[in-house]
Amino acid sequence: MSADSDVAPSARTGAPGESTCTSCHGSFTLNSGPGVLSVTGVPASYTLNQGITVTVKIQQANRARYGFEVTVLDELNNRAGT
């Protein structure tokens, strides 16, 4: 067993072949709470070696800490980038 309040374990994004955060936080259904997650700045397409800025906002009353994990997949659902 391990725990880290600052860093989520890897491969918990729900991407093909991965689990989700409920593998550790199983006391509630995924996406069942009153919080709001928004992601902006994701382009419709990507040009190789071109940087992009993506903004992630998480909001929920009476919460001081949040967590999320994200991954990028190529057209074959393989992890892309570093």
Stockholm file with secondary structure:
# STOCKHOLM 1.0

chainA/1-82         MSADSDVAPSARTGAPGESTCTSCHGSFTLNSGPGVLSVTGVPASYTLNQGITVTVKIQQANRARYGFEVTVLDELNNRAGT
#=GR chainA/1-82 SS CCCCSSSCCSSCSCCTTCCCGGGTCTTSCTTCSSCEEEEECCCSSCCTTCCCCCEEEEECTTCSCCCCCCCCBCTTSCBCCC
#=GC SS_cons        CCCCSSSCCSSCSCCTTCCCGGGTCTTSCTTCSSCEEEEECCCSSCCTTCCCCCEEEEECTTCSCCCCCCCCBCTTSCBCCC
//
